[in-house]
Amino acid sequence: MEIEEISGTTVETNSTKEQINTFYFYATEQLAVLWALFLMIVLGNSAVLLALAFSKNRKSRMNYFIMQLAIADLAVGLISVLTDIIWRITISWHAGNFACKLIRYLQVLVTYSSTYVLVALSIDRYDAIKHPMKFSGSWRRAKLLVAVAWILSAVFSLPILVLYEEKLVQGHLQCWIELTEPWQWQLYMTVVSIALFLLPALIISTCYAIIVSTIWSKSGRLIVIPTKTNNGK
């Protein structure tokens, strides 16, 4: 029985294909893309935070959410992308088992947070448009939505602390997730896809669909009052 490796995951299969050391596969191209992605994330979000710091409306509710999005995206670059760059340069994992679990956990956490802060913004805009009379616009509600987004991200990332550990793979120590059956890999990817993509996309789409529908219906009820001319007509 051979070991098939997919994106840092080990799955046992009965394939007779020769093993390929995936650590060296397209290594130069991977590094080039990761460096470009890292620079765009760091420079772009740093520019956003700098612009918000000098903005006259920096204390507005919308700017608060934009700032939180920029912080989450910047964390993705500094924690997730940068550590992957270092890992591809060193090939092997040299930080130990505790760092393996911690770094992987933080990588997943900031990825979730980037998505769920956007969900929080969508819910806030929905409430402002759909229930304008009940919408207080207070900072407490905005901070609560962002806090819930980060808490959910932290909770959804907890399985990573159990799944990932330092393992010897093809003669190299790696921070690895080992799934012994193909169905386990399929279940893992299904859960991640729902929590990270499908559920947030459904909430965001629903919120903005209601926002558009509400604005459209209210604009249709506007009554134009004709003004009289000088001759009274």
C-alpha positions in Angstrom: 0.0 0.0 0.0 1.4 3.4 -1.0 0.9 6.9 0.5 -0.6 9.5 -1.8 0.0 13.1 -0.7 -2.4 15.9 -1.5 -1.8 19.5 -0.3 -0.1 18.5 3.0 -2.4 15.5 3.6 -1.5 11.8 3.6 -4.1 9.3 2.3 -3.4 5.6 2.0 -4.3 4.2 -1.4 -3.7 1.0 -3.4 -2.2 2.8 -6.3 0.9 1.3 -7.9 2.2 4.7 -9.2 5.7 5.7 -8.2 5.8 8.3 -5.4 6.8 11.8 -6.4 8.4 14.1 -3.9 5.9 16.9 -4.0 8.0 19.2 -1.9 10.1 20.0 -5.0 7.3 19.9 -7.5 7.1 23.3 -9.2 8.9 24.8 -6.2 10.1 27.9 -8.1 6.7 28.7 -9.5 5.0 28.2 -6.1 7.5 30.5 -4.4 7.1 33.2 -7.1 3.3 33.1 -6.7 3.4 33.1 -2.9 5.9 36.1 -2.8 3.7 38.1 -5.2 0.6 37.2 -3.2 2.4 38.1 0.1 3.5 41.5 -1.2 0.0 42.4 -2.6 -1.7 41.4 0.7 0.8 43.3 3.0 1.1 46.4 0.8 -2.5 46.6 -0.1 -4.0 46.2 3.4 -1.2 48.3 5.0 -2.2 51.1 2.6 -5.9 50.7 3.6 -5.1 50.9 7.3 -2.9 53.9 6.7 -5.6 55.7 4.7 -8.1 54.9 7.5 -5.8 56.3 10.1 -5.7 59.7 8.4 -9.3 59.7 7.3 -11.6 62.4 8.7 -14.3 59.7 8.9 -12.1 57.1 10.5 -14.5 56.7 13.4 -17.5 55.9 11.2 -19.2 52.5 11.5 -18.4 51.5 7.9 -14.7 52.4 8.3 -14.6 50.3 11.5 -15.6 47.2 9.5 -13.2 48.0 6.7 -10.4 48.3 9.2 -11.3 44.9 10.7 -11.4 43.4 7.2 -7.9 44.9 6.5 -6.5 43.6 9.8 -7.9 40.1 9.1 -6.5 40.1 5.5 -3.2 41.4 6.7 -3.0 38.6 9.2 -3.6 36.1 6.4 -0.5 37.5 4.6 1.7 37.6 7.7 0.7 34.3 9.3 -0.5 32.1 6.5 1.3 33.1 3.4 4.6 34.0 5.0 4.9 30.8 6.9 4.1 28.8 3.8 6.9 30.7 2.0 9.4 29.8 4.7 8.3 26.2 4.7 8.8 25.8 1.0 12.3 27.3 1.3 13.3 25.0 4.2 11.5 22.0 2.7 11.4 20.3 6.2 9.6 21.4 9.3 12.1 22.6 12.0 9.8 24.3 14.5 8.6 21.3 16.5 5.2 19.7 17.1 3.8 22.5 19.3 4.6 25.1 16.8 3.2 22.9 14.1 -0.2 22.8 15.8 -0.1 26.5 16.8 0.9 27.9 13.4 -1.6 25.7 11.5 -4.3 26.7 13.9 -3.5 30.4 13.4 -3.4 30.0 9.6 -6.9 28.5 9.6 -8.2 31.0 12.2 -7.2 34.1 10.2 -8.6 32.5 7.0 -11.9 32.0 8.7 -11.8 35.5 10.3 -11.3 37.2 6.9 -14.5 35.6 5.7 -16.6 36.0 8.8 -15.8 39.6 9.3 -17.3 40.1 5.8 -20.3 38.2 7.0 -20.6 40.5 10.0 -20.5 43.6 7.7 -23.3 42.1 5.5 -25.5 41.5 8.6 -24.9 45.0 9.8 -25.8 46.5 6.4 -28.9 44.3 6.2 -30.1 45.5 9.6 -29.4 49.2 8.7 -31.5 48.9 5.5 -34.2 46.5 6.5 -34.9 47.9 10.0 -33.8 51.6 9.9 -36.1 52.6 12.8 -34.7 49.9 15.1 -31.1 50.3 13.9 -29.3 52.1 16.7 -26.0 52.4 14.8 -24.1 52.1 18.1 -20.5 51.0 18.3 -21.5 48.2 20.8 -23.4 46.3 18.1 -20.6 46.7 15.6 -18.0 45.5 18.0 -20.3 42.6 19.0 -20.6 41.4 15.4 -16.9 41.5 14.9 -16.2 39.7 18.2 -18.6 37.0 17.2 -16.9 36.6 13.8 -13.5 36.1 15.5 -14.9 33.8 18.2 -16.6 31.6 15.5 -13.3 31.6 13.6 -11.4 30.4 16.7 -14.0 27.7 17.4 -14.2 26.4 13.8 -10.4 26.2 13.8 -10.1 24.0 16.9 -10.0 20.6 15.0 -6.7 21.7 13.5 -5.0 21.4 16.9 -5.9 17.6 16.8 -5.5 16.8 13.1 -2.0 18.3 12.5 1.2 17.0 14.0 4.9 16.7 13.1 5.5 13.6 11.0 8.3 12.0 9.0 7.3 12.1 5.3 9.6 10.9 2.6 12.6 11.5 4.8 11.5 15.0 5.8 9.9 16.2 9.0 6.6 17.9 8.1 3.7 19.5 9.8 1.2 17.1 8.4 -2.4 16.0 8.6 -2.8 12.2 8.1 -6.1 10.8 7.0 -6.0 7.0 6.7 -9.1 6.6 4.5 -10.2 8.5 1.4 -13.7 9.1 2.9 -12.1 10.9 5.8 -10.4 13.3 3.4 -13.7 13.8 1.6 -15.5 14.5 4.9 -12.8 16.9 6.0 -13.0 18.9 2.7 -16.8 18.9 2.8 -17.0 20.4 6.3 -14.3 23.0 5.5 -16.1 24.0 2.2 -19.4 24.4 4.0 -18.0 26.4 7.0 -15.6 28.5 5.0 -17.3 29.0 1.6 -20.9 27.8 1.3 -22.4 29.0 4.6 -20.8 32.5 4.5 -21.7 32.9 0.8 -25.3 32.0 1.6 -25.6 34.5 4.4 -23.9 37.3 2.4 -26.0 36.6 -0.7 -29.2 36.5 1.4 -28.4 39.8 3.2 -27.6 41.7 0.0 -30.6 40.2 -1.9 -32.9 41.5 0.8 -31.0 44.9 0.8 -31.5 45.3 -3.0 -35.1 44.2 -2.8 -35.8 46.6 0.1 -34.2 49.5 -1.7 -36.0 48.7 -5.0 -39.4 48.4 -3.3 -39.0 51.7 -1.4 -37.8 53.6 -4.5 -40.9 52.3 -6.3 -43.2 53.9 -3.7 -41.7 57.4 -4.1 -44.4 59.8 -5.3 -43.4 62.8 -7.4 -45.5 65.8 -6.6 -45.9 68.1 -9.7 -45.2 71.8 -9.2 -47.6 74.4 -10.5 -46.6 76.8 -13.2 -47.0 80.6 -13.1 -50.4 80.5 -14.8 -51.7 78.1 -12.2 -51.7 75.0 -14.5 
